[in-house]
Amino acid sequence: MIVVMAERIPPAVRGRMKLWFIEIKPNVFVSGVKDSVAKQVVDYLYNSCSEESGLLIMESSRKAPYYKVIKKGFSLDYIGNINGLPLVFDRNSVGQ
């Protein structure tokens, strides 16, 4: 499974994403492509979008923690690893 959040996606890339993804809300895409296709899809998105696109890609993985986080120009303040576990934080919820 792949989940993509983006700030701005070029129209040509958005059109191509319709082959693999369902857009569940504006700029949030979900896909259940097979693992063999997922790497090609993620590579395409990463190479076709600039930093201004603000991509956050979460891809399922066979190794713990069973997902990978790939970021390219995404503007959330806290994206990182805690004890090897990739996490995404919302600044408004940190410390509450």
Sequence and secondary structure as in RCSB ss.txt:
>XXXX:A:sequence
MIVVMAERIPPAVRGRMKLWFIEIKPNVFVSGVKDSVAKQVVDYLYNSCSEESGLLIMESSRKAPYYKVIKKGFS
LDYIGNINGLPLVFDRNSVGQ
>XXXX:A:secstr
 EEEEES   HHHHHHHTTT EEEETTEEEE   HHHHHHHHHHHHHHS GGG EEEEEE SSTTSEEEEEEB  
 SEEEEETTEEEEE TTTTT 
